[in-house]
Amino acid sequence: MTEQDPDCLFCKFVSGELDTDKVYEDETVLAFADIHPQAPTHILIIPKRHLATLNVFESQDAELAGHLMLTAKRIAAEQQLPGYRVAMNVERAGGQIIFHAHLHMLAGRALSPDLG
């Protein structure tokens, strides 16, 4: 693992400086429960390497981007979720609040197909 931002909240979770309700961890990603859940199951899946937003991903990050999605699939299977939603807010205008790229995984209730 490389590159962390010492001022980033999520990097502090990765480094162990701050505790979080960890759901899953491997060499490249960390997943934990959102502290302000929008559904009964709301998990954030983050790369361990600090990437502020999806817009800074490069072609060499394609495997990492896919791994974030496959991690959501793995967590859903482990938690026996019948269905779930994954979303990533990008930049402030897209609803991003914490500038460390992260995938939201929501489940545990019927989710409306209307994303607007």
N, CA, C and O atoms as a printed pandas DataFrame, in Angstrom:
     atom_number atom_name residue_name chain_id  residue_number  x_coord  y_coord  z_coord
0              1         N          MET        A               1    0.845   -1.181    0.000
1              2        CA          MET        A               1    0.000    0.000    0.000
2              3         C          MET        A               1    0.887    1.239    0.000
3              4         O          MET        A               1    1.964    1.253    0.595
4              5         N          THR        A               2    0.417    2.262   -0.669
5              6        CA          THR        A               2    1.170    3.498   -0.750
6              7         C          THR        A               2    0.244    4.679   -0.575
7              8         O          THR        A               2   -0.969    4.534   -0.419
8              9         N          GLU        A               3    0.838    5.834   -0.604
9             10        CA          GLU        A               3    0.141    7.113   -0.684
10            11         C          GLU        A               3   -1.105    7.248    0.186
11            12         O          GLU        A               3   -2.188    6.783   -0.170
12            13         N          GLN        A               4   -0.928    7.884    1.313
13            14        CA          GLN        A               4   -2.055    8.255    2.141
14            15         C          GLN        A               4   -1.962    9.739    2.443
15            16         O          GLN        A               4   -0.872   10.311    2.458
16            17         N          ASP        A               5   -3.091   10.349    2.680
17            18        CA          ASP        A               5   -3.160   11.758    3.042
18            19         C          ASP        A               5   -3.329   11.825    4.552
19            20         O          ASP        A               5   -4.347   11.363    5.067
20            21         N          PRO        A               6   -2.366   12.385    5.281
21            22        CA          PRO        A               6   -2.455   12.404    6.743
22            23         C          PRO        A               6   -3.645   13.207    7.280
23            24         O          PRO        A               6   -4.013   13.060    8.445
24            25         N          ASP        A               7   -4.245   14.054    6.438
25            26        CA          ASP        A               7   -5.401   14.842    6.865
26            27         C          ASP        A               7   -6.731   14.202    6.491
27            28         O          ASP        A               7   -7.789   14.736    6.827
28            29         N          CYS        A               8   -6.692   13.061    5.796
29            30        CA          CYS        A               8   -7.908   12.407    5.302
30            31         C          CYS        A               8   -8.477   11.456    6.366
31            32         O          CYS        A               8   -7.762   10.600    6.887
32            33         N          LEU        A               9   -9.756   11.616    6.677
33            34        CA          LEU        A               9  -10.437   10.755    7.651
34            35         C          LEU        A               9  -10.336    9.288    7.258
35            36         O          LEU        A               9  -10.017    8.447    8.098
36            37         N          PHE        A              10  -10.602    8.970    6.000
37            38        CA          PHE        A              10  -10.580    7.569    5.572
38            39         C          PHE        A              10   -9.169    6.993    5.602
39            40         O          PHE        A              10   -8.996    5.812    5.903
40            41         N          CYS        A              11   -8.164    7.798    5.297
41            42        CA          CYS        A              11   -6.777    7.318    5.402
42            43         C          CYS        A              11   -6.441    6.989    6.857
43            44         O          CYS        A              11   -5.655    6.079    7.121
44            45         N          LYS        A              12   -7.026    7.717    7.792
45            46        CA          LYS        A              12   -6.806    7.432    9.214
46            47         C          LYS        A              12   -7.447    6.103    9.607
47            48         O          LYS        A              12   -6.944    5.425   10.503
48            49         N          PHE        A              13   -8.545    5.718    8.956
49            50        CA          PHE        A              13   -9.130    4.392    9.175
50            51         C          PHE        A              13   -8.193    3.319    8.620
51            52         O          PHE        A              13   -7.958    2.294    9.262
52            53         N          VAL        A              14   -7.665    3.564    7.428
53            54        CA          VAL        A              14   -6.764    2.606    6.787
54            55         C          VAL        A              14   -5.520    2.382    7.640
55            56         O          VAL        A              14   -5.092    1.243    7.825
56            57         N          SER        A              15   -4.940    3.458    8.160
57            58        CA          SER        A              15   -3.701    3.358    8.941
58            59         C          SER        A              15   -3.926    2.780   10.330
59            60         O          SER        A              15   -2.976    2.351   10.985
60            61         N          GLY        A              16   -5.179    2.765   10.785
61            62        CA          GLY        A              16   -5.472    2.301   12.136
62            63         C          GLY        A              16   -5.400    3.415   13.172
63            64         O          GLY        A              16   -5.592    3.173   14.363
64            65         N          GLU        A              17   -5.127    4.627   12.720
65            66        CA          GLU        A              17   -5.080    5.768   13.637
66            67         C          GLU        A              17   -6.451    5.993   14.285
67            68         O          GLU        A              17   -6.540    6.368   15.454
68            69         N          LEU        A              18   -7.508    5.762   13.519
69            70        CA          LEU        A              18   -8.879    5.847   14.024
70            71         C          LEU        A              18   -9.565    4.507   13.812
71            72         O          LEU        A              18   -9.336    3.829   12.810
72            73         N          ASP        A              19  -10.410    4.134   14.770
73            74        CA          ASP        A              19  -11.166    2.887   14.669
74            75         C          ASP        A              19  -12.417    3.098   13.829
75            76         O          ASP        A              19  -12.981    4.190   13.769
76            77         N          THR        A              20  -12.827    2.020   13.188
77            78        CA          THR        A              20  -14.068    2.017   12.431
78            79         C          THR        A              20  -14.699    0.636   12.557
79            80         O          THR        A              20  -14.035   -0.324   12.949
80            81         N          ASP        A              21  -15.963    0.541   12.227
81            82        CA          ASP        A              21  -16.691   -0.729   12.287
82            83         C          ASP        A              21  -16.393   -1.513   11.005
83            84         O          ASP        A              21  -17.194   -1.520   10.071
84            85         N          LYS        A              22  -15.220   -2.177   10.974
85            86        CA          LYS        A              22  -14.735   -2.862    9.782
86            87         C          LYS        A              22  -15.620   -4.055    9.424
87            88         O          LYS        A              22  -16.006   -4.845   10.286
88            89         N          VAL        A              23  -15.928   -4.163    8.141
89            90        CA          VAL        A              23  -16.723   -5.255    7.588
90            91         C          VAL        A              23  -15.839   -6.199    6.784
91            92         O          VAL        A              23  -16.040   -7.413    6.791
92            93         N          TYR        A              24  -14.846   -5.619    6.082
93            94        CA          TYR        A              24  -13.974   -6.412    5.214
94            95         C          TYR        A              24  -12.682   -5.641    5.002
95            96         O          TYR        A              24  -12.668   -4.410    4.986
96            97         N          GLU        A              25  -11.584   -6.400    4.836
97            98        CA          GLU        A              25  -10.306   -5.777    4.524
98            99         C          GLU        A              25   -9.435   -6.768    3.774
99           100         O          GLU        A              25   -9.406   -7.956    4.097
100          101         N          ASP        A              26   -8.723   -6.269    2.767
101          102        CA          ASP        A              26   -7.685   -7.049    2.111
102          103         C          ASP        A              26   -6.520   -6.112    1.821
103          104         O          ASP        A              26   -6.433   -5.034    2.410
104          105         N          GLU        A              27   -5.639   -6.503    0.934
105          106        CA          GLU        A              27   -4.432   -5.716    0.671
106          107         C          GLU        A              27   -4.732   -4.350    0.069
107          108         O          GLU        A              27   -3.967   -3.407    0.276
108          109         N          THR        A              28   -5.836   -4.223   -0.677
109          110        CA          THR        A              28   -6.076   -2.987   -1.420
110          111         C          THR        A              28   -7.324   -2.209   -1.030
111          112         O          THR        A              28   -7.441   -1.030   -1.365
112          113         N          VAL        A              29   -8.263   -2.846   -0.324
113          114        CA          VAL        A              29   -9.499   -2.152    0.042
114          115         C          VAL        A              29   -9.857   -2.370    1.508
115          116         O          VAL        A              29   -9.428   -3.335    2.140
116          117         N          LEU        A              30  -10.651   -1.451    2.020
117          118        CA          LEU        A              30  -11.209   -1.532    3.367
118          119         C          LEU        A              30  -12.696   -1.225    3.242
119          120         O          LEU        A              30  -13.082   -0.303    2.523
120          121         N          ALA        A              31  -13.526   -1.986    3.931
121          122        CA          ALA        A              31  -14.973   -1.745    3.932
122          123         C          ALA        A              31  -15.431   -1.621    5.378
123          124         O          ALA        A              31  -15.008   -2.386    6.245
124          125         N          PHE        A              32  -16.306   -0.643    5.628
125          126        CA          PHE        A              32  -16.780   -0.399    6.987
126          127         C          PHE        A              32  -18.179    0.199    6.957
127          128         O          PHE        A              32  -18.617    0.743    5.944
128          129         N          ALA        A              33  -18.870    0.087    8.086
129          130        CA          ALA        A              33  -20.232    0.604    8.193
130          131         C          ALA        A              33  -20.215    2.134    8.174
131          132         O          ALA        A              33  -19.385    2.765    8.828
132          133         N          ASP        A              34  -21.138    2.713    7.421
133          134        CA          ASP        A              34  -21.285    4.168    7.368
134          135         C          ASP        A              34  -21.835    4.648    8.712
135          136         O          ASP        A              34  -22.752    4.032    9.257
136          137         N          ILE        A              35  -21.283    5.743    9.255
137          138        CA          ILE        A              35  -21.764    6.240   10.555
138          139         C          ILE        A              35  -23.071    7.017   10.435
139          140         O          ILE        A              35  -23.708    7.315   11.445
140          141         N          HIS        A              36  -23.479    7.348    9.202
141          142        CA          HIS        A              36  -24.764    8.000    8.943
142          143         C          HIS        A              36  -25.512    7.190    7.891
143          144         O          HIS        A              36  -25.687    7.645    6.761
144          145         N          PRO        A              37  -25.957    5.977    8.266
145          146        CA          PRO        A              37  -26.535    5.072    7.260
146          147         C          PRO        A              37  -27.813    5.613    6.623
147          148         O          PRO        A              37  -28.654    6.224    7.283
148          149         N          GLN        A              38  -27.928    5.369    5.326
149          150        CA          GLN        A              38  -29.110    5.738    4.557
150          151         C          GLN        A              38  -29.998    4.526    4.284
151          152         O          GLN        A              38  -31.019    4.640    3.606
152          153         N          ALA        A              39  -29.610    3.374    4.810
153          154        CA          ALA        A              39  -30.367    2.125    4.689
154          155         C          ALA        A              39  -29.935    1.241    5.858
155          156         O          ALA        A              39  -28.903    1.507    6.474
156          157         N          PRO        A              40  -30.701    0.199    6.176
157          158        CA          PRO        A              40  -30.308   -0.683    7.285
158          159         C          PRO        A              40  -28.885   -1.230    7.143
159          160         O          PRO        A              40  -28.169   -1.370    8.134
160          161         N          THR        A              41  -28.484   -1.536    5.922
161          162        CA          THR        A              41  -27.104   -1.902    5.646
162          163         C          THR        A              41  -26.531   -0.813    4.760
163          164         O          THR        A              41  -26.994   -0.614    3.637
164          165         N          HIS        A              42  -25.526   -0.106    5.258
165          166        CA          HIS        A              42  -24.861    0.951    4.477
166          167         C          HIS        A              42  -23.376    0.828    4.746
167          168         O          HIS        A              42  -22.888    1.207    5.811
168          169         N          ILE        A              43  -22.670    0.297    3.774
169          170        CA          ILE        A              43  -21.244    0.017    3.908
170          171         C          ILE        A              43  -20.482    0.870    2.909
171          172         O          ILE        A              43  -20.898    1.022    1.761
172          173         N          LEU        A              44  -19.363    1.427    3.356
173          174        CA          LEU        A              44  -18.471    2.167    2.475
174          175         C          LEU        A              44  -17.292    1.283    2.128
175          176         O          LEU        A              44  -16.700    0.662    3.010
176          177         N          ILE        A              45  -16.950    1.220    0.870
177          178        CA          ILE        A              45  -15.820    0.419    0.393
178          179         C          ILE        A              45  -14.826    1.394   -0.224
179          180         O          ILE        A              45  -15.144    2.110   -1.174
180          181         N          ILE        A              46  -13.613    1.411    0.333
181          182        CA          ILE        A              46  -12.630    2.402   -0.090
182          183         C          ILE        A              46  -11.328    1.737   -0.533
183          184         O          ILE        A              46  -10.972    0.667   -0.040
184          185         N          PRO        A              47  -10.627    2.374   -1.459
185          186        CA          PRO        A              47   -9.267    1.908   -1.741
186          187         C          PRO        A              47   -8.368    2.320   -0.580
187          188         O          PRO        A              47   -8.559    3.386    0.005
188          189         N          LYS        A              48   -7.407    1.498   -0.250
189          190        CA          LYS        A              48   -6.481    1.861    0.819
190          191         C          LYS        A              48   -5.549    2.990    0.383
191          192         O          LYS        A              48   -5.072    3.764    1.212
192          193         N          ARG        A              49   -5.300    3.075   -0.896
193          194        CA          ARG        A              49   -4.488    4.163   -1.427
194          195         C          ARG        A              49   -5.367    5.394   -1.559
195          196         O          ARG        A              49   -6.504    5.300   -2.022
196          197         N          HIS        A              50   -4.853    6.541   -1.157
197          198        CA          HIS        A              50   -5.651    7.768   -1.230
198          199         C          HIS        A              50   -5.824    8.208   -2.677
199          200         O          HIS        A              50   -4.864    8.574   -3.356
200          201         N          LEU        A              51   -7.056    8.165   -3.122
201          202        CA          LEU        A              51   -7.470    8.705   -4.410
202          203         C          LEU        A              51   -8.668    9.592   -4.073
203          204         O          LEU        A              51   -9.705    9.087   -3.643
204          205         N          ALA        A              52   -8.541   10.874   -4.258
205          206        CA          ALA        A              52   -9.546   11.809   -3.760
206          207         C          ALA        A              52  -10.930   11.593   -4.359
207          208         O          ALA        A              52  -11.932   11.734   -3.658
208          209         N          THR        A              53  -10.999   11.261   -5.617
209          210        CA          THR        A              53  -12.272   11.130   -6.304
210          211         C          THR        A              53  -12.097   10.217   -7.520
211          212         O          THR        A              53  -10.973    9.999   -7.973
212          213         N          LEU        A              54  -13.169    9.699   -8.035
213          214        CA          LEU        A              54  -13.088    8.853   -9.228
214          215         C          LEU        A              54  -12.382    9.581  -10.374
215          216         O          LEU        A              54  -11.743    8.946  -11.213
216          217         N          ASN        A              55  -12.493   10.877  -10.409
217          218        CA          ASN        A              55  -11.891   11.650  -11.496
218          219         C          ASN        A              55  -10.364   11.617  -11.517
219          220         O          ASN        A              55   -9.764   12.027  -12.510
220          221         N          VAL        A              56   -9.724   11.144  -10.458
221          222        CA          VAL        A              56   -8.258   11.038  -10.476
222          223         C          VAL        A              56   -7.790    9.621  -10.792
223          224         O          VAL        A              56   -6.587    9.385  -10.906
224          225         N          PHE        A              57   -8.716    8.677  -10.936
225          226        CA          PHE        A              57   -8.337    7.321  -11.338
226          227         C          PHE        A              57   -7.747    7.390  -12.749
227          228         O          PHE        A              57   -8.222    8.145  -13.597
228          229         N          GLU        A              58   -6.724    6.605  -12.978
229          230        CA          GLU        A              58   -6.087    6.506  -14.293
230          231         C          GLU        A              58   -6.310    5.090  -14.828
231          232         O          GLU        A              58   -6.865    4.242  -14.129
232          233         N          SER        A              59   -5.884    4.838  -16.048
233          234        CA          SER        A              59   -6.087    3.515  -16.644
234          235         C          SER        A              59   -5.443    2.416  -15.799
235          236         O          SER        A              59   -5.957    1.299  -15.753
236          237         N          GLN        A              60   -4.336    2.712  -15.137
237          238        CA          GLN        A              60   -3.687    1.698  -14.294
238          239         C          GLN        A              60   -4.502    1.392  -13.024
239          240         O          GLN        A              60   -4.177    0.454  -12.296
240          241         N          ASP        A              61   -5.551    2.171  -12.756
241          242        CA          ASP        A              61   -6.414    1.931  -11.599
242          243         C          ASP        A              61   -7.649    1.106  -11.961
243          244         O          ASP        A              61   -8.523    0.904  -11.119
244          245         N          ALA        A              62   -7.729    0.630  -13.195
245          246        CA          ALA        A              62   -8.907   -0.133  -13.633
246          247         C          ALA        A              62   -9.116   -1.386  -12.788
247          248         O          ALA        A              62  -10.250   -1.709  -12.433
248          249         N          GLU        A              63   -8.051   -2.083  -12.468
249          250        CA          GLU        A              63   -8.182   -3.287  -11.648
250          251         C          GLU        A              63   -8.708   -2.937  -10.255
251          252         O          GLU        A              63   -9.550   -3.654   -9.713
252          253         N          LEU        A              64   -8.225   -1.856   -9.682
253          254        CA          LEU        A              64   -8.705   -1.412   -8.375
254          255         C          LEU        A              64  -10.190   -1.048   -8.433
255          256         O          LEU        A              64  -10.952   -1.405   -7.535
256          257         N          ALA        A              65  -10.601   -0.343   -9.483
257          258        CA          ALA        A              65  -12.013    0.031   -9.629
258          259         C          ALA        A              65  -12.888   -1.211   -9.699
259          260         O          ALA        A              65  -13.944   -1.263   -9.067
260          261         N          GLY        A              66  -12.464   -2.199  -10.453
261          262        CA          GLY        A              66  -13.209   -3.455  -10.525
262          263         C          GLY        A              66  -13.217   -4.179   -9.193
263          264         O          GLY        A              66  -14.220   -4.786   -8.817
264          265         N          HIS        A              67  -12.108   -4.118   -8.481
265          266        CA          HIS        A              67  -12.013   -4.790   -7.182
266          267         C          HIS        A              67  -12.975   -4.163   -6.171
267          268         O          HIS        A              67  -13.527   -4.871   -5.328
268          269         N          LEU        A              68  -13.182   -2.855   -6.244
269          270        CA          LEU        A              68  -14.169   -2.212   -5.363
270          271         C          LEU        A              68  -15.549   -2.826   -5.597
271          272         O          LEU        A              68  -16.261   -3.147   -4.646
272          273         N          MET        A              69  -15.923   -2.988   -6.875
273          274        CA          MET        A              69  -17.233   -3.562   -7.205
274          275         C          MET        A              69  -17.326   -5.021   -6.764
275          276         O          MET        A              69  -18.339   -5.434   -6.199
276          277         N          LEU        A              70  -16.284   -5.795   -7.016
277          278        CA          LEU        A              70  -16.309   -7.209   -6.630
278          279         C          LEU        A              70  -16.296   -7.382   -5.113
279          280         O          LEU        A              70  -16.784   -8.387   -4.595
280          281         N          THR        A              71  -15.741   -6.410   -4.408
281          282        CA          THR        A              71  -15.795   -6.449   -2.952
282          283         C          THR        A              71  -17.233   -6.265   -2.475
283          284         O          THR        A              71  -17.657   -6.917   -1.522
284          285         N          ALA        A              72  -17.982   -5.386   -3.129
285          286        CA          ALA        A              72  -19.403   -5.222   -2.796
286          287         C          ALA        A              72  -20.141   -6.540   -3.003
287          288         O          ALA        A              72  -20.940   -6.948   -2.159
288          289         N          LYS        A              73  -19.878   -7.196   -4.112
289          290        CA          LYS        A              73  -20.508   -8.494   -4.395
290          291         C          LYS        A              73  -20.155   -9.510   -3.309
291          292         O          LYS        A              73  -21.021  -10.249   -2.841
292          293         N          ARG        A              74  -18.901   -9.544   -2.916
293          294        CA          ARG        A              74  -18.457  -10.492   -1.889
294          295         C          ARG        A              74  -19.154  -10.230   -0.545
295          296         O          ARG        A              74  -19.626  -11.160    0.108
296          297         N          ILE        A              75  -19.211   -8.963   -0.144
297          298        CA          ILE        A              75  -19.855   -8.608    1.124
298          299         C          ILE        A              75  -21.335   -8.981    1.075
299          300         O          ILE        A              75  -21.871   -9.514    2.046
300          301         N          ALA        A              76  -21.997   -8.705   -0.046
301          302        CA          ALA        A              76  -23.419   -9.052   -0.188
302          303         C          ALA        A              76  -23.624  -10.550   -0.031
303          304         O          ALA        A              76  -24.574  -10.978    0.624
304          305         N          ALA        A              77  -22.755  -11.345   -0.618
305          306        CA          ALA        A              77  -22.866  -12.800   -0.488
306          307         C          ALA        A              77  -22.619  -13.237    0.949
307          308         O          ALA        A              77  -23.355  -14.069    1.481
308          309         N          GLU        A              78  -21.585  -12.680    1.585
309          310        CA          GLU        A              78  -21.278  -13.046    2.974
310          311         C          GLU        A              78  -22.415  -12.681    3.918
311          312         O          GLU        A              78  -22.678  -13.402    4.881
312          313         N          GLN        A              79  -23.090  -11.567    3.650
313          314        CA          GLN        A              79  -24.192  -11.113    4.513
314          315         C          GLN        A              79  -25.550  -11.619    4.021
315          316         O          GLN        A              79  -26.591  -11.267    4.576
316          317         N          GLN        A              80  -25.527  -12.437    2.990
317          318        CA          GLN        A              80  -26.737  -13.031    2.412
318          319         C          GLN        A              80  -27.794  -11.978    2.086
319          320         O          GLN        A              80  -28.968  -12.130    2.422
320          321         N          LEU        A              81  -27.355  -10.917    1.431
321          322        CA          LEU        A              81  -28.271   -9.847    1.041
322          323         C          LEU        A              81  -28.963  -10.239   -0.262
323          324         O          LEU        A              81  -28.291  -10.614   -1.222
324          325         N          PRO        A              82  -30.300  -10.159   -0.314
325          326        CA          PRO        A              82  -31.014  -10.556   -1.529
326          327         C          PRO        A              82  -30.856   -9.550   -2.660
327          328         O          PRO        A              82  -31.065   -9.894   -3.823
328          329         N          GLY        A              83  -30.500   -8.342   -2.345
329          330        CA          GLY        A              83  -30.294   -7.292   -3.342
330          331         C          GLY        A              83  -29.620   -6.113   -2.675
331          332         O          GLY        A              83  -29.671   -5.968   -1.453
332          333         N          TYR        A              84  -28.995   -5.280   -3.467
333          334        CA          TYR        A              84  -28.281   -4.133   -2.917
334          335         C          TYR        A              84  -28.036   -3.114   -4.019
335          336         O          TYR        A              84  -28.189   -3.413   -5.204
336          337         N          ARG        A              85  -27.658   -1.917   -3.619
337          338        CA          ARG        A              85  -27.321   -0.849   -4.556
338          339         C          ARG        A              85  -25.893   -0.418   -4.276
339          340         O          ARG        A              85  -25.472   -0.348   -3.121
340          341         N          VAL        A              86  -25.151   -0.129   -5.335
341          342        CA          VAL        A              86  -23.826    0.468   -5.187
342          343         C          VAL        A              86  -23.831    1.804   -5.921
343          344         O          VAL        A              86  -24.420    1.938   -6.994
344          345         N          ALA        A              87  -23.167    2.788   -5.324
345          346        CA          ALA        A              87  -23.104    4.128   -5.919
346          347         C          ALA        A              87  -21.825    4.811   -5.466
347          348         O          ALA        A              87  -21.294    4.533   -4.391
348          349         N          MET        A              88  -21.346    5.711   -6.311
349          350        CA          MET        A              88  -20.180    6.516   -5.946
350          351         C          MET        A              88  -20.498    7.968   -6.278
351          352         O          MET        A              88  -20.797    8.299   -7.425
352          353         N          ASN        A              89  -20.432    8.819   -5.284
353          354        CA          ASN        A              89  -20.599   10.249   -5.497
354          355         C          ASN        A              89  -19.252   10.813   -5.945
355          356         O          ASN        A              89  -18.216   10.501   -5.358
356          357         N          VAL        A              90  -19.272   11.640   -6.980
357          358        CA          VAL        A              90  -18.030   12.159   -7.550
358          359         C          VAL        A              90  -18.061   13.686   -7.559
359          360         O          VAL        A              90  -18.917   14.309   -8.186
360          361         N          GLU        A              91  -17.112   14.258   -6.852
361          362        CA          GLU        A              91  -16.948   15.706   -6.710
362          363         C          GLU        A              91  -18.121   16.294   -5.906
363          364         O          GLU        A              91  -19.166   15.664   -5.741
364          365         N          ARG        A              92  -17.912   17.491   -5.426
365          366        CA          ARG        A              92  -18.900   18.145   -4.561
366          367         C          ARG        A              92  -20.264   18.257   -5.253
367          368         O          ARG        A              92  -21.293   18.017   -4.621
368          369         N          ALA        A              93  -20.283   18.615   -6.533
369          370        CA          ALA        A              93  -21.551   18.756   -7.263
370          371         C          ALA        A              93  -22.267   17.419   -7.424
371          372         O          ALA        A              93  -23.473   17.389   -7.668
372          373         N          GLY        A              94  -21.537   16.316   -7.289
373          374        CA          GLY        A              94  -22.127   14.981   -7.370
374          375         C          GLY        A              94  -22.467   14.412   -6.005
375          376         O          GLY        A              94  -22.845   13.245   -5.898
376          377         N          GLY        A              95  -22.339   15.223   -4.956
377          378        CA          GLY        A              95  -22.703   14.790   -3.609
378          379         C          GLY        A              95  -21.553   14.259   -2.774
379          380         O          GLY        A              95  -21.775   13.797   -1.655
380          381         N          GLN        A              96  -20.325   14.312   -3.287
381          382        CA          GLN        A              96  -19.188   13.802   -2.513
382          383         C          GLN        A              96  -18.867   14.766   -1.376
383          384         O          GLN        A              96  -18.738   15.972   -1.584
384          385         N          ILE        A              97  -18.740   14.212   -0.168
385          386        CA          ILE        A              97  -18.437   15.014    1.020
386          387         C          ILE        A              97  -17.015   14.740    1.507
387          388         O          ILE        A              97  -16.275   15.666    1.838
388          389         N          ILE        A              98  -16.642   13.467    1.548
389          390        CA          ILE        A              98  -15.290   13.075    1.968
390          391         C          ILE        A              98  -14.488   12.818    0.700
391          392         O          ILE        A              98  -14.885   12.014   -0.143
392          393         N          PHE        A              99  -13.370   13.499    0.572
393          394        CA          PHE        A              99  -12.597   13.398   -0.657
394          395         C          PHE        A              99  -11.511   12.327   -0.563
395          396         O          PHE        A              99  -10.309   12.594   -0.595
396          397         N          HIS        A             100  -12.017   11.097   -0.444
397          398        CA          HIS        A             100  -11.287    9.841   -0.599
398          399         C          HIS        A             100  -12.315    8.965   -1.305
399          400         O          HIS        A             100  -13.357    8.649   -0.733
400          401         N          ALA        A             101  -12.031    8.575   -2.531
401          402        CA          ALA        A             101  -13.010    7.829   -3.323
402          403         C          ALA        A             101  -13.596    6.687   -2.500
403          404         O          ALA        A             101  -12.868    5.982   -1.800
404          405         N          HIS        A             102  -14.907    6.507   -2.586
405          406        CA          HIS        A             102  -15.557    5.426   -1.847
406          407         C          HIS        A             102  -16.857    5.021   -2.526
407          408         O          HIS        A             102  -17.586    5.837   -3.090
408          409         N          LEU        A             103  -17.105    3.739   -2.446
409          410        CA          LEU        A             103  -18.299    3.141   -3.006
410          411         C          LEU        A             103  -19.294    2.941   -1.870
411          412         O          LEU        A             103  -18.949    2.382   -0.829
412          413         N          HIS        A             104  -20.528    3.397   -2.067
413          414        CA          HIS        A             104  -21.598    3.160   -1.104
414          415         C          HIS        A             104  -22.300    1.862   -1.488
415          416         O          HIS        A             104  -22.627    1.647   -2.655
416          417         N          MET        A             105  -22.528    1.004   -0.507
417          418        CA          MET        A             105  -23.298   -0.222   -0.712
418          419         C          MET        A             105  -24.482   -0.156    0.245
419          420         O          MET        A             105  -24.302   -0.118    1.462
420          421         N          LEU        A             106  -25.696   -0.144   -0.311
421          422        CA          LEU        A             106  -26.912   -0.004    0.489
422          423         C          LEU        A             106  -27.810   -1.211    0.302
423          424         O          LEU        A             106  -27.966   -1.716   -0.810
424          425         N          ALA        A             107  -28.401   -1.670    1.400
425          426        CA          ALA        A             107  -29.298   -2.830    1.343
426          427         C          ALA        A             107  -30.133   -2.872    2.614
427          428         O          ALA        A             107  -29.996   -2.028    3.499
428          429         N          GLY        A             108  -30.993   -3.867    2.682
429          430        CA          GLY        A             108  -31.755   -4.107    3.902
430          431         C          GLY        A             108  -33.175   -3.589    3.872
431          432         O          GLY        A             108  -33.930   -3.770    4.828
432          433         N          ARG        A             109  -33.542   -2.946    2.781
433          434        CA          ARG        A             109  -34.931   -2.500    2.581
434          435         C          ARG        A             109  -35.151   -2.379    1.083
435          436         O          ARG        A             109  -34.195   -2.348    0.308
436          437         N          ALA        A             110  -36.393   -2.313    0.684
437          438        CA          ALA        A             110  -36.691   -2.119   -0.737
438          439         C          ALA        A             110  -36.176   -0.745   -1.145
439          440         O          ALA        A             110  -36.516    0.263   -0.525
440          441         N          LEU        A             111  -35.365   -0.710   -2.178
441          442        CA          LEU        A             111  -34.793    0.543   -2.658
442          443         C          LEU        A             111  -35.538    0.988   -3.907
443          444         O          LEU        A             111  -35.757    0.194   -4.822
444          445         N          SER        A             112  -35.920    2.233   -3.943
445          446        CA          SER        A             112  -36.648    2.780   -5.079
446          447         C          SER        A             112  -35.771    2.769   -6.319
447          448         O          SER        A             112  -34.580    3.068   -6.238
448          449         N          PRO        A             113  -36.352    2.423   -7.479
449          450        CA          PRO        A             113  -35.572    2.459   -8.710
450          451         C          PRO        A             113  -35.281    3.904   -9.158
451          452         O          PRO        A             113  -34.439    4.121  -10.029
452          453         N          ASP        A             114  -35.972    4.885   -8.567
453          454        CA          ASP        A             114  -35.764    6.281   -8.915
454          455         C          ASP        A             114  -34.516    6.804   -8.215
455          456         O          ASP        A             114  -34.508    6.967   -6.995
456          457         N          LEU        A             115  -33.469    7.065   -8.977
457          458        CA          LEU        A             115  -32.223    7.557   -8.407
458          459         C          LEU        A             115  -32.164    9.073   -8.396
459          460         O          LEU        A             115  -31.213    9.647   -7.865
460          461         N          GLY        A             116  -33.157    9.731   -8.967
461          462        CA          GLY        A             116  -33.136   11.199   -9.066
462          463         C          GLY        A             116  -33.555   11.788   -7.793
463          464         O          GLY        A             116  -33.606   13.011   -7.666
